[in-house]
Amino acid sequence: VNNAGLMEHKRVTTNDGFELNFAVNIAGTFTVTELLLPSLEKAAPDARVITVSSGGMYSVPLTNDLQ
């Protein structure tokens, strides 16, 4: 079950140059899933990956500082 989540209000970037919210919520989830897929497929060909998200983004104003 993918259930990582972060909601940093300030613009923070990772050492790789990714915005922190994107790095945790999108890139991290994708990377972990990609790395685990071969093991999941080997262990159980009908295995499933479930991704959970929340509506937490509605509780703070949108920051459009994307640069």
mmCIF file as Biopython writes it, N, C-alpha, C and O atoms, coordinates in Angstrom:
data_model
#
loop_
_atom_site.group_PDB
_atom_site.id
_atom_site.type_symbol
_atom_site.label_atom_id
_atom_site.label_alt_id
_atom_site.label_comp_id
_atom_site.label_asym_id
_atom_site.label_entity_id
_atom_site.label_seq_id
_atom_site.pdbx_PDB_ins_code
_atom_site.Cartn_x
_atom_site.Cartn_y
_atom_site.Cartn_z
_atom_site.occupancy
_atom_site.B_iso_or_equiv
_atom_site.auth_seq_id
_atom_site.auth_asym_id
_atom_site.pdbx_PDB_model_num
ATOM 1   N N  . VAL A ? 1  ? 0.851  -1.172  0.000   1.0 0.0 1  A 1 
ATOM 2   C CA . VAL A ? 1  ? 0.000  0.000   0.000   1.0 0.0 1  A 1 
ATOM 3   C C  . VAL A ? 1  ? 0.895  1.232   0.000   1.0 0.0 1  A 1 
ATOM 4   O O  . VAL A ? 1  ? 1.690  1.433   0.918   1.0 0.0 1  A 1 
ATOM 5   N N  . ASN A ? 2  ? 0.760  2.049   -1.029  1.0 0.0 2  A 1 
ATOM 6   C CA . ASN A ? 2  ? 1.462  3.336   -1.083  1.0 0.0 2  A 1 
ATOM 7   C C  . ASN A ? 2  ? 0.645  4.334   -0.279  1.0 0.0 2  A 1 
ATOM 8   O O  . ASN A ? 2  ? -0.516 4.591   -0.598  1.0 0.0 2  A 1 
ATOM 9   N N  . ASN A ? 3  ? 1.245  4.896   0.763   1.0 0.0 3  A 1 
ATOM 10  C CA . ASN A ? 3  ? 0.517  5.832   1.607   1.0 0.0 3  A 1 
ATOM 11  C C  . ASN A ? 3  ? 1.437  6.927   2.128   1.0 0.0 3  A 1 
ATOM 12  O O  . ASN A ? 3  ? 1.203  7.465   3.210   1.0 0.0 3  A 1 
ATOM 13  N N  . ALA A ? 4  ? 2.475  7.263   1.375   1.0 0.0 4  A 1 
ATOM 14  C CA . ALA A ? 4  ? 3.365  8.345   1.789   1.0 0.0 4  A 1 
ATOM 15  C C  . ALA A ? 4  ? 2.685  9.674   1.501   1.0 0.0 4  A 1 
ATOM 16  O O  . ALA A ? 4  ? 1.953  9.800   0.520   1.0 0.0 4  A 1 
ATOM 17  N N  . GLY A ? 5  ? 2.919  10.643  2.333   1.0 0.0 5  A 1 
ATOM 18  C CA . GLY A ? 5  ? 2.336  11.945  2.091   1.0 0.0 5  A 1 
ATOM 19  C C  . GLY A ? 5  ? 3.061  13.031  2.843   1.0 0.0 5  A 1 
ATOM 20  O O  . GLY A ? 5  ? 3.511  12.837  3.973   1.0 0.0 5  A 1 
ATOM 21  N N  . LEU A ? 6  ? 3.169  14.172  2.205   1.0 0.0 6  A 1 
ATOM 22  C CA . LEU A ? 6  ? 3.842  15.325  2.791   1.0 0.0 6  A 1 
ATOM 23  C C  . LEU A ? 6  ? 3.140  16.568  2.273   1.0 0.0 6  A 1 
ATOM 24  O O  . LEU A ? 6  ? 2.674  16.591  1.134   1.0 0.0 6  A 1 
ATOM 25  N N  . MET A ? 7  ? 3.063  17.599  3.097   1.0 0.0 7  A 1 
ATOM 26  C CA . MET A ? 7  ? 2.462  18.849  2.669   1.0 0.0 7  A 1 
ATOM 27  C C  . MET A ? 7  ? 3.284  19.995  3.249   1.0 0.0 7  A 1 
ATOM 28  O O  . MET A ? 7  ? 2.857  20.671  4.185   1.0 0.0 7  A 1 
ATOM 29  N N  . GLU A ? 8  ? 4.464  20.202  2.681   1.0 0.0 8  A 1 
ATOM 30  C CA . GLU A ? 8  ? 5.354  21.281  3.103   1.0 0.0 8  A 1 
ATOM 31  C C  . GLU A ? 8  ? 4.817  22.593  2.539   1.0 0.0 8  A 1 
ATOM 32  O O  . GLU A ? 8  ? 4.498  22.682  1.353   1.0 0.0 8  A 1 
ATOM 33  N N  . HIS A ? 9  ? 4.721  23.606  3.392   1.0 0.0 9  A 1 
ATOM 34  C CA . HIS A ? 9  ? 4.151  24.888  2.963   1.0 0.0 9  A 1 
ATOM 35  C C  . HIS A ? 9  ? 5.181  25.793  2.302   1.0 0.0 9  A 1 
ATOM 36  O O  . HIS A ? 9  ? 4.829  26.611  1.452   1.0 0.0 9  A 1 
ATOM 37  N N  . LYS A ? 10 ? 6.441  25.658  2.679   1.0 0.0 10 A 1 
ATOM 38  C CA . LYS A ? 10 ? 7.498  26.472  2.071   1.0 0.0 10 A 1 
ATOM 39  C C  . LYS A ? 10 ? 8.104  25.713  0.900   1.0 0.0 10 A 1 
ATOM 40  O O  . LYS A ? 10 ? 8.054  24.484  0.850   1.0 0.0 10 A 1 
ATOM 41  N N  . ARG A ? 11 ? 8.675  26.455  -0.040  1.0 0.0 11 A 1 
ATOM 42  C CA . ARG A ? 11 ? 9.354  25.806  -1.166  1.0 0.0 11 A 1 
ATOM 43  C C  . ARG A ? 11 ? 10.682 25.244  -0.679  1.0 0.0 11 A 1 
ATOM 44  O O  . ARG A ? 11 ? 11.581 25.985  -0.282  1.0 0.0 11 A 1 
ATOM 45  N N  . VAL A ? 12 ? 10.787 23.934  -0.717  1.0 0.0 12 A 1 
ATOM 46  C CA . VAL A ? 12 ? 11.996 23.224  -0.310  1.0 0.0 12 A 1 
ATOM 47  C C  . VAL A ? 12 ? 12.352 22.282  -1.444  1.0 0.0 12 A 1 
ATOM 48  O O  . VAL A ? 12 ? 11.472 21.640  -2.018  1.0 0.0 12 A 1 
ATOM 49  N N  . THR A ? 13 ? 13.633 22.192  -1.772  1.0 0.0 13 A 1 
ATOM 50  C CA . THR A ? 13 ? 14.054 21.261  -2.811  1.0 0.0 13 A 1 
ATOM 51  C C  . THR A ? 13 ? 14.980 20.204  -2.224  1.0 0.0 13 A 1 
ATOM 52  O O  . THR A ? 13 ? 15.675 20.437  -1.235  1.0 0.0 13 A 1 
ATOM 53  N N  . THR A ? 14 ? 14.972 19.047  -2.854  1.0 0.0 14 A 1 
ATOM 54  C CA . THR A ? 14 ? 15.844 17.957  -2.430  1.0 0.0 14 A 1 
ATOM 55  C C  . THR A ? 14 ? 17.238 18.182  -2.999  1.0 0.0 14 A 1 
ATOM 56  O O  . THR A ? 14 ? 17.447 19.089  -3.805  1.0 0.0 14 A 1 
ATOM 57  N N  . ASN A ? 15 ? 18.179 17.365  -2.585  1.0 0.0 15 A 1 
ATOM 58  C CA . ASN A ? 15 ? 19.536 17.452  -3.133  1.0 0.0 15 A 1 
ATOM 59  C C  . ASN A ? 15 ? 19.551 17.182  -4.634  1.0 0.0 15 A 1 
ATOM 60  O O  . ASN A ? 15 ? 20.458 17.626  -5.338  1.0 0.0 15 A 1 
ATOM 61  N N  . ASP A ? 16 ? 18.546 16.453  -5.124  1.0 0.0 16 A 1 
ATOM 62  C CA . ASP A ? 16 ? 18.441 16.164  -6.554  1.0 0.0 16 A 1 
ATOM 63  C C  . ASP A ? 16 ? 17.746 17.275  -7.327  1.0 0.0 16 A 1 
ATOM 64  O O  . ASP A ? 16 ? 17.633 17.199  -8.550  1.0 0.0 16 A 1 
ATOM 65  N N  . GLY A ? 17 ? 17.278 18.307  -6.630  1.0 0.0 17 A 1 
ATOM 66  C CA . GLY A ? 17 ? 16.632 19.434  -7.282  1.0 0.0 17 A 1 
ATOM 67  C C  . GLY A ? 17 ? 15.125 19.332  -7.428  1.0 0.0 17 A 1 
ATOM 68  O O  . GLY A ? 17 ? 14.505 20.187  -8.060  1.0 0.0 17 A 1 
ATOM 69  N N  . PHE A ? 18 ? 14.525 18.293  -6.851  1.0 0.0 18 A 1 
ATOM 70  C CA . PHE A ? 18 ? 13.070 18.157  -6.910  1.0 0.0 18 A 1 
ATOM 71  C C  . PHE A ? 18 ? 12.422 18.959  -5.791  1.0 0.0 18 A 1 
ATOM 72  O O  . PHE A ? 18 ? 12.964 19.056  -4.690  1.0 0.0 18 A 1 
ATOM 73  N N  . GLU A ? 19 ? 11.270 19.527  -6.079  1.0 0.0 19 A 1 
ATOM 74  C CA . GLU A ? 19 ? 10.476 20.165  -5.035  1.0 0.0 19 A 1 
ATOM 75  C C  . GLU A ? 19 ? 10.060 19.057  -4.073  1.0 0.0 19 A 1 
ATOM 76  O O  . GLU A ? 19 ? 9.662  17.975  -4.506  1.0 0.0 19 A 1 
ATOM 77  N N  . LEU A ? 20 ? 10.150 19.319  -2.774  1.0 0.0 20 A 1 
ATOM 78  C CA . LEU A ? 20 ? 10.004 18.276  -1.759  1.0 0.0 20 A 1 
ATOM 79  C C  . LEU A ? 20 ? 8.653  17.559  -1.796  1.0 0.0 20 A 1 
ATOM 80  O O  . LEU A ? 20 ? 8.606  16.335  -1.673  1.0 0.0 20 A 1 
ATOM 81  N N  . ASN A ? 21 ? 7.564  18.296  -1.962  1.0 0.0 21 A 1 
ATOM 82  C CA . ASN A ? 21 ? 6.250  17.643  -2.023  1.0 0.0 21 A 1 
ATOM 83  C C  . ASN A ? 21 ? 6.186  16.667  -3.199  1.0 0.0 21 A 1 
ATOM 84  O O  . ASN A ? 21 ? 5.688  15.550  -3.057  1.0 0.0 21 A 1 
ATOM 85  N N  . PHE A ? 22 ? 6.687  17.088  -4.347  1.0 0.0 22 A 1 
ATOM 86  C CA . PHE A ? 22 ? 6.717  16.213  -5.524  1.0 0.0 22 A 1 
ATOM 87  C C  . PHE A ? 22 ? 7.616  15.003  -5.277  1.0 0.0 22 A 1 
ATOM 88  O O  . PHE A ? 22 ? 7.260  13.878  -5.626  1.0 0.0 22 A 1 
ATOM 89  N N  . ALA A ? 23 ? 8.775  15.237  -4.679  1.0 0.0 23 A 1 
ATOM 90  C CA . ALA A ? 23 ? 9.730  14.151  -4.431  1.0 0.0 23 A 1 
ATOM 91  C C  . ALA A ? 23 ? 9.128  13.063  -3.555  1.0 0.0 23 A 1 
ATOM 92  O O  . ALA A ? 23 ? 9.298  11.877  -3.836  1.0 0.0 23 A 1 
ATOM 93  N N  . VAL A ? 24 ? 8.431  13.449  -2.504  1.0 0.0 24 A 1 
ATOM 94  C CA . VAL A ? 24 ? 7.852  12.463  -1.581  1.0 0.0 24 A 1 
ATOM 95  C C  . VAL A ? 24 ? 6.566  11.866  -2.146  1.0 0.0 24 A 1 
ATOM 96  O O  . VAL A ? 24 ? 6.421  10.645  -2.216  1.0 0.0 24 A 1 
ATOM 97  N N  . ASN A ? 25 ? 5.642  12.725  -2.547  1.0 0.0 25 A 1 
ATOM 98  C CA . ASN A ? 25 ? 4.299  12.266  -2.906  1.0 0.0 25 A 1 
ATOM 99  C C  . ASN A ? 25 ? 4.217  11.579  -4.267  1.0 0.0 25 A 1 
ATOM 100 O O  . ASN A ? 25 ? 3.384  10.694  -4.460  1.0 0.0 25 A 1 
ATOM 101 N N  . ILE A ? 26 ? 5.062  11.972  -5.204  1.0 0.0 26 A 1 
ATOM 102 C CA . ILE A ? 26 ? 4.988  11.415  -6.558  1.0 0.0 26 A 1 
ATOM 103 C C  . ILE A ? 26 ? 6.210  10.554  -6.873  1.0 0.0 26 A 1 
ATOM 104 O O  . ILE A ? 26 ? 6.089  9.348   -7.088  1.0 0.0 26 A 1 
ATOM 105 N N  . ALA A ? 27 ? 7.383  11.179  -6.898  1.0 0.0 27 A 1 
ATOM 106 C CA . ALA A ? 27 ? 8.593  10.453  -7.307  1.0 0.0 27 A 1 
ATOM 107 C C  . ALA A ? 27 ? 8.927  9.310   -6.355  1.0 0.0 27 A 1 
ATOM 108 O O  . ALA A ? 27 ? 9.318  8.231   -6.801  1.0 0.0 27 A 1 
ATOM 109 N N  . GLY A ? 28 ? 8.782  9.526   -5.069  1.0 0.0 28 A 1 
ATOM 110 C CA . GLY A ? 28 ? 9.092  8.480   -4.097  1.0 0.0 28 A 1 
ATOM 111 C C  . GLY A ? 28 ? 8.168  7.289   -4.229  1.0 0.0 28 A 1 
ATOM 112 O O  . GLY A ? 28 ? 8.617  6.143   -4.225  1.0 0.0 28 A 1 
ATOM 113 N N  . THR A ? 29 ? 6.888  7.555   -4.345  1.0 0.0 29 A 1 
ATOM 114 C CA . THR A ? 29 ? 5.903  6.489   -4.499  1.0 0.0 29 A 1 
ATOM 115 C C  . THR A ? 29 ? 6.147  5.708   -5.787  1.0 0.0 29 A 1 
ATOM 116 O O  . THR A ? 29 ? 6.100  4.478   -5.790  1.0 0.0 29 A 1 
ATOM 117 N N  . PHE A ? 30 ? 6.405  6.419   -6.872  1.0 0.0 30 A 1 
ATOM 118 C CA . PHE A ? 30 ? 6.675  5.765   -8.153  1.0 0.0 30 A 1 
ATOM 119 C C  . PHE A ? 30 ? 7.926  4.895   -8.069  1.0 0.0 30 A 1 
ATOM 120 O O  . PHE A ? 30 ? 7.920  3.750   -8.520  1.0 0.0 30 A 1 
ATOM 121 N N  . THR A ? 31 ? 8.993  5.435   -7.495  1.0 0.0 31 A 1 
ATOM 122 C CA . THR A ? 31 ? 10.259 4.703   -7.412  1.0 0.0 31 A 1 
ATOM 123 C C  . THR A ? 31 ? 10.130 3.437   -6.581  1.0 0.0 31 A 1 
ATOM 124 O O  . THR A ? 31 ? 10.590 2.373   -6.996  1.0 0.0 31 A 1 
ATOM 125 N N  . VAL A ? 32 ? 9.512  3.538   -5.419  1.0 0.0 32 A 1 
ATOM 126 C CA . VAL A ? 32 ? 9.337  2.354   -4.567  1.0 0.0 32 A 1 
ATOM 127 C C  . VAL A ? 32 ? 8.505  1.296   -5.295  1.0 0.0 32 A 1 
ATOM 128 O O  . VAL A ? 32 ? 8.831  0.110   -5.250  1.0 0.0 32 A 1 
ATOM 129 N N  . THR A ? 33 ? 7.446  1.718   -5.957  1.0 0.0 33 A 1 
ATOM 130 C CA . THR A ? 33 ? 6.601  0.771   -6.687  1.0 0.0 33 A 1 
ATOM 131 C C  . THR A ? 33 ? 7.387  0.097   -7.807  1.0 0.0 33 A 1 
ATOM 132 O O  . THR A ? 33 ? 7.316  -1.122  -7.964  1.0 0.0 33 A 1 
ATOM 133 N N  . GLU A ? 34 ? 8.133  0.872   -8.583  1.0 0.0 34 A 1 
ATOM 134 C CA . GLU A ? 34 ? 8.941  0.310   -9.668  1.0 0.0 34 A 1 
ATOM 135 C C  . GLU A ? 34 ? 9.959  -0.699  -9.152  1.0 0.0 34 A 1 
ATOM 136 O O  . GLU A ? 34 ? 10.170 -1.742  -9.771  1.0 0.0 34 A 1 
ATOM 137 N N  . LEU A ? 35 ? 10.586 -0.396  -8.029  1.0 0.0 35 A 1 
ATOM 138 C CA . LEU A ? 35 ? 11.595 -1.299  -7.473  1.0 0.0 35 A 1 
ATOM 139 C C  . LEU A ? 35 ? 10.983 -2.584  -6.920  1.0 0.0 35 A 1 
ATOM 140 O O  . LEU A ? 35 ? 11.618 -3.638  -6.956  1.0 0.0 35 A 1 
ATOM 141 N N  . LEU A ? 36 ? 9.766  -2.502  -6.415  1.0 0.0 36 A 1 
ATOM 142 C CA . LEU A ? 36 ? 9.122  -3.678  -5.826  1.0 0.0 36 A 1 
ATOM 143 C C  . LEU A ? 36 ? 8.369  -4.552  -6.830  1.0 0.0 36 A 1 
ATOM 144 O O  . LEU A ? 36 ? 8.081  -5.711  -6.533  1.0 0.0 36 A 1 
ATOM 145 N N  . LEU A ? 37 ? 8.049  -4.025  -7.999  1.0 0.0 37 A 1 
ATOM 146 C CA . LEU A ? 37 ? 7.244  -4.784  -8.956  1.0 0.0 37 A 1 
ATOM 147 C C  . LEU A ? 37 ? 7.827  -6.150  -9.319  1.0 0.0 37 A 1 
ATOM 148 O O  . LEU A ? 37 ? 7.080  -7.128  -9.332  1.0 0.0 37 A 1 
ATOM 149 N N  . PRO A ? 38 ? 9.121  -6.265  -9.612  1.0 0.0 38 A 1 
ATOM 150 C CA . PRO A ? 38 ? 9.645  -7.599  -9.939  1.0 0.0 38 A 1 
ATOM 151 C C  . PRO A ? 38 ? 9.428  -8.612  -8.810  1.0 0.0 38 A 1 
ATOM 152 O O  . PRO A ? 38 ? 9.069  -9.760  -9.072  1.0 0.0 38 A 1 
ATOM 153 N N  . SER A ? 39 ? 9.638  -8.202  -7.578  1.0 0.0 39 A 1 
ATOM 154 C CA . SER A ? 39 ? 9.429  -9.110  -6.442  1.0 0.0 39 A 1 
ATOM 155 C C  . SER A ? 39 ? 7.959  -9.454  -6.271  1.0 0.0 39 A 1 
ATOM 156 O O  . SER A ? 39 ? 7.616  -10.601 -5.986  1.0 0.0 39 A 1 
ATOM 157 N N  . LEU A ? 40 ? 7.093  -8.469  -6.444  1.0 0.0 40 A 1 
ATOM 158 C CA . LEU A ? 40 ? 5.653  -8.725  -6.336  1.0 0.0 40 A 1 
ATOM 159 C C  . LEU A ? 40 ? 5.185  -9.701  -7.411  1.0 0.0 40 A 1 
ATOM 160 O O  . LEU A ? 40 ? 4.434  -10.635 -7.128  1.0 0.0 40 A 1 
ATOM 161 N N  . GLU A ? 41 ? 5.631  -9.480  -8.642  1.0 0.0 41 A 1 
ATOM 162 C CA . GLU A ? 41 ? 5.216  -10.349 -9.744  1.0 0.0 41 A 1 
ATOM 163 C C  . GLU A ? 41 ? 5.729  -11.773 -9.559  1.0 0.0 41 A 1 
ATOM 164 O O  . GLU A ? 41 ? 5.046  -12.736 -9.909  1.0 0.0 41 A 1 
ATOM 165 N N  . LYS A ? 42 ? 6.925  -11.902 -9.010  1.0 0.0 42 A 1 
ATOM 166 C CA . LYS A ? 42 ? 7.496  -13.230 -8.767  1.0 0.0 42 A 1 
ATOM 167 C C  . LYS A ? 42 ? 6.753  -13.947 -7.635  1.0 0.0 42 A 1 
ATOM 168 O O  . LYS A ? 42 ? 6.474  -15.143 -7.727  1.0 0.0 42 A 1 
ATOM 169 N N  . ALA A ? 43 ? 6.442  -13.220 -6.584  1.0 0.0 43 A 1 
ATOM 170 C CA . ALA A ? 43 ? 5.786  -13.815 -5.415  1.0 0.0 43 A 1 
ATOM 171 C C  . ALA A ? 43 ? 4.327  -14.166 -5.693  1.0 0.0 43 A 1 
ATOM 172 O O  . ALA A ? 43 ? 3.840  -15.211 -5.261  1.0 0.0 43 A 1 
ATOM 173 N N  . ALA A ? 44 ? 3.644  -13.299 -6.406  1.0 0.0 44 A 1 
ATOM 174 C CA . ALA A ? 44 ? 2.221  -13.515 -6.682  1.0 0.0 44 A 1 
ATOM 175 C C  . ALA A ? 44 ? 1.864  -12.790 -7.976  1.0 0.0 44 A 1 
ATOM 176 O O  . ALA A ? 44 ? 1.713  -11.568 -7.972  1.0 0.0 44 A 1 
ATOM 177 N N  . PRO A ? 45 ? 1.728  -13.510 -9.068  1.0 0.0 45 A 1 
ATOM 178 C CA . PRO A ? 45 ? 1.448  -12.873 -10.359 1.0 0.0 45 A 1 
ATOM 179 C C  . PRO A ? 45 ? 0.212  -11.973 -10.362 1.0 0.0 45 A 1 
ATOM 180 O O  . PRO A ? 45 ? 0.120  -11.053 -11.175 1.0 0.0 45 A 1 
ATOM 181 N N  . ASP A ? 46 ? -0.726 -12.228 -9.470  1.0 0.0 46 A 1 
ATOM 182 C CA . ASP A ? 46 ? -1.930 -11.393 -9.418  1.0 0.0 46 A 1 
ATOM 183 C C  . ASP A ? 46 ? -1.877 -10.364 -8.287  1.0 0.0 46 A 1 
ATOM 184 O O  . ASP A ? 46 ? -2.914 -9.857  -7.858  1.0 0.0 46 A 1 
ATOM 185 N N  . ALA A ? 47 ? -0.667 -10.054 -7.805  1.0 0.0 47 A 1 
ATOM 186 C CA . ALA A ? 47 ? -0.500 -9.062  -6.731  1.0 0.0 47 A 1 
ATOM 187 C C  . ALA A ? 47 ? -1.003 -7.699  -7.203  1.0 0.0 47 A 1 
ATOM 188 O O  . ALA A ? 47 ? -1.029 -7.416  -8.400  1.0 0.0 47 A 1 
ATOM 189 N N  . ARG A ? 48 ? -1.395 -6.877  -6.263  1.0 0.0 48 A 1 
ATOM 190 C CA . ARG A ? 48 ? -1.903 -5.539  -6.566  1.0 0.0 48 A 1 
ATOM 191 C C  . ARG A ? 48 ? -1.141 -4.500  -5.758  1.0 0.0 48 A 1 
ATOM 192 O O  . ARG A ? 48 ? -0.674 -4.768  -4.651  1.0 0.0 48 A 1 
ATOM 193 N N  . VAL A ? 49 ? -1.027 -3.316  -6.333  1.0 0.0 49 A 1 
ATOM 194 C CA . VAL A ? 49 ? -0.471 -2.164  -5.627  1.0 0.0 49 A 1 
ATOM 195 C C  . VAL A ? 49 ? -1.624 -1.202  -5.408  1.0 0.0 49 A 1 
ATOM 196 O O  . VAL A ? 49 ? -2.343 -0.856  -6.346  1.0 0.0 49 A 1 
ATOM 197 N N  . ILE A ? 50 ? -1.795 -0.775  -4.177  1.0 0.0 50 A 1 
ATOM 198 C CA . ILE A ? 50 ? -2.873 0.148   -3.830  1.0 0.0 50 A 1 
ATOM 199 C C  . ILE A ? 50 ? -2.250 1.469   -3.410  1.0 0.0 50 A 1 
ATOM 200 O O  . ILE A ? 50 ? -1.341 1.499   -2.581  1.0 0.0 50 A 1 
ATOM 201 N N  . THR A ? 51 ? -2.738 2.554   -3.980  1.0 0.0 51 A 1 
ATOM 202 C CA . THR A ? 51 ? -2.246 3.881   -3.628  1.0 0.0 51 A 1 
ATOM 203 C C  . THR A ? 51 ? -3.364 4.646   -2.935  1.0 0.0 51 A 1 
ATOM 204 O O  . THR A ? 51 ? -4.482 4.740   -3.442  1.0 0.0 51 A 1 
ATOM 205 N N  . VAL A ? 52 ? -3.041 5.191   -1.768  1.0 0.0 52 A 1 
ATOM 206 C CA . VAL A ? 52 ? -4.000 5.937   -0.960  1.0 0.0 52 A 1 
ATOM 207 C C  . VAL A ? 52 ? -3.588 7.406   -0.984  1.0 0.0 52 A 1 
ATOM 208 O O  . VAL A ? 52 ? -2.401 7.722   -0.895  1.0 0.0 52 A 1 
ATOM 209 N N  . SER A ? 53 ? -4.545 8.287   -1.101  1.0 0.0 53 A 1 
ATOM 210 C CA . SER A ? 53 ? -4.262 9.719   -1.002  1.0 0.0 53 A 1 
ATOM 211 C C  . SER A ? 53 ? -5.305 10.349  -0.092  1.0 0.0 53 A 1 
ATOM 212 O O  . SER A ? 53 ? -6.226 9.681   0.376   1.0 0.0 53 A 1 
ATOM 213 N N  . SER A ? 54 ? -5.147 11.638  0.150   1.0 0.0 54 A 1 
ATOM 214 C CA . SER A ? 54 ? -6.093 12.309  1.035   1.0 0.0 54 A 1 
ATOM 215 C C  . SER A ? 54 ? -6.489 13.652  0.442   1.0 0.0 54 A 1 
ATOM 216 O O  . SER A ? 54 ? -5.962 14.084  -0.584  1.0 0.0 54 A 1 
ATOM 217 N N  . GLY A ? 55 ? -7.410 14.284  1.100   1.0 0.0 55 A 1 
ATOM 218 C CA . GLY A ? 55 ? -7.844 15.614  0.685   1.0 0.0 55 A 1 
ATOM 219 C C  . GLY A ? 55 ? -7.148 16.712  1.467   1.0 0.0 55 A 1 
ATOM 220 O O  . GLY A ? 55 ? -7.631 17.843  1.512   1.0 0.0 55 A 1 
ATOM 221 N N  . GLY A ? 56 ? -6.022 16.392  2.080   1.0 0.0 56 A 1 
ATOM 222 C CA . GLY A ? 56 ? -5.300 17.379  2.885   1.0 0.0 56 A 1 
ATOM 223 C C  . GLY A ? 56 ? -4.914 18.626  2.121   1.0 0.0 56 A 1 
ATOM 224 O O  . GLY A ? 56 ? -4.767 19.698  2.707   1.0 0.0 56 A 1 
ATOM 225 N N  . MET A ? 57 ? -4.747 18.489  0.797   1.0 0.0 57 A 1 
ATOM 226 C CA . MET A ? 57 ? -4.347 19.649  -0.001  1.0 0.0 57 A 1 
ATOM 227 C C  . MET A ? 57 ? -5.414 20.738  -0.005  1.0 0.0 57 A 1 
ATOM 228 O O  . MET A ? 57 ? -5.126 21.889  -0.333  1.0 0.0 57 A 1 
ATOM 229 N N  . TYR A ? 58 ? -6.644 20.381  0.359   1.0 0.0 58 A 1 
ATOM 230 C CA . TYR A ? 58 ? -7.710 21.371  0.399   1.0 0.0 58 A 1 
ATOM 231 C C  . TYR A ? 58 ? -7.674 22.220  1.667   1.0 0.0 58 A 1 
ATOM 232 O O  . TYR A ? 58 ? -8.423 23.192  1.777   1.0 0.0 58 A 1 
ATOM 233 N N  . SER A ? 59 ? -6.825 21.873  2.616   1.0 0.0 59 A 1 
ATOM 234 C CA . SER A ? 59 ? -6.798 22.590  3.890   1.0 0.0 59 A 1 
ATOM 235 C C  . SER A ? 59 ? -5.810 23.752  3.912   1.0 0.0 59 A 1 
ATOM 236 O O  . SER A ? 59 ? -5.746 24.486  4.898   1.0 0.0 59 A 1 
ATOM 237 N N  . VAL A ? 60 ? -5.041 23.929  2.841   1.0 0.0 60 A 1 
ATOM 238 C CA . VAL A ? 60 ? -4.070 25.028  2.778   1.0 0.0 60 A 1 
ATOM 239 C C  . VAL A ? 60 ? -4.212 25.737  1.438   1.0 0.0 60 A 1 
ATOM 240 O O  . VAL A ? 60 ? -4.635 25.126  0.456   1.0 0.0 60 A 1 
ATOM 241 N N  . PRO A ? 61 ? -3.861 27.026  1.388   1.0 0.0 61 A 1 
ATOM 242 C CA . PRO A ? 61 ? -3.943 27.736  0.113   1.0 0.0 61 A 1 
ATOM 243 C C  . PRO A ? 61 ? -2.894 27.213  -0.873  1.0 0.0 61 A 1 
ATOM 244 O O  . PRO A ? 61 ? -1.822 26.760  -0.471  1.0 0.0 61 A 1 
ATOM 245 N N  . LEU A ? 62 ? -3.215 27.282  -2.158  1.0 0.0 62 A 1 
ATOM 246 C CA . LEU A ? 62 ? -2.298 26.859  -3.202  1.0 0.0 62 A 1 
ATOM 247 C C  . LEU A ? 62 ? -1.153 27.855  -3.319  1.0 0.0 62 A 1 
ATOM 248 O O  . LEU A ? 62 ? -1.379 29.060  -3.430  1.0 0.0 62 A 1 
ATOM 249 N N  . THR A ? 63 ? 0.067  27.353  -3.294  1.0 0.0 63 A 1 
ATOM 250 C CA . THR A ? 63 ? 1.247  28.183  -3.517  1.0 0.0 63 A 1 
ATOM 251 C C  . THR A ? 63 ? 1.689  27.951  -4.945  1.0 0.0 63 A 1 
ATOM 252 O O  . THR A ? 63 ? 1.967  26.818  -5.335  1.0 0.0 63 A 1 
ATOM 253 N N  . ASN A ? 64 ? 1.756  29.010  -5.725  1.0 0.0 64 A 1 
ATOM 254 C CA . ASN A ? 64 ? 2.120  28.830  -7.124  1.0 0.0 64 A 1 
ATOM 255 C C  . ASN A ? 64 ? 3.576  29.175  -7.404  1.0 0.0 64 A 1 
ATOM 256 O O  . ASN A ? 64 ? 3.922  29.518  -8.534  1.0 0.0 64 A 1 
ATOM 257 N N  . ASP A ? 65 ? 4.432  29.090  -6.391  1.0 0.0 65 A 1 
ATOM 258 C CA . ASP A ? 65 ? 5.870  29.289  -6.558  1.0 0.0 65 A 1 
ATOM 259 C C  . ASP A ? 65 ? 6.468  27.985  -7.073  1.0 0.0 65 A 1 
ATOM 260 O O  . ASP A ? 65 ? 7.028  27.200  -6.307  1.0 0.0 65 A 1 
ATOM 261 N N  . LEU A ? 66 ? 6.345  27.765  -8.364  1.0 0.0 66 A 1 
ATOM 262 C CA . LEU A ? 66 ? 6.789  26.503  -8.942  1.0 0.0 66 A 1 
ATOM 263 C C  . LEU A ? 66 ? 8.168  26.594  -9.595  1.0 0.0 66 A 1 
ATOM 264 O O  . LEU A ? 66 ? 8.645  25.606  -10.153 1.0 0.0 66 A 1 
ATOM 265 N N  . GLN A ? 67 ? 8.793  27.717  -9.538  1.0 0.0 67 A 1 
ATOM 266 C CA . GLN A ? 67 ? 10.114 27.870  -10.168 1.0 0.0 67 A 1 
ATOM 267 C C  . GLN A ? 67 ? 11.221 27.821  -9.167  1.0 0.0 67 A 1 
ATOM 268 O O  . GLN A ? 67 ? 12.391 27.934  -9.534  1.0 0.0 67 A 1 
#
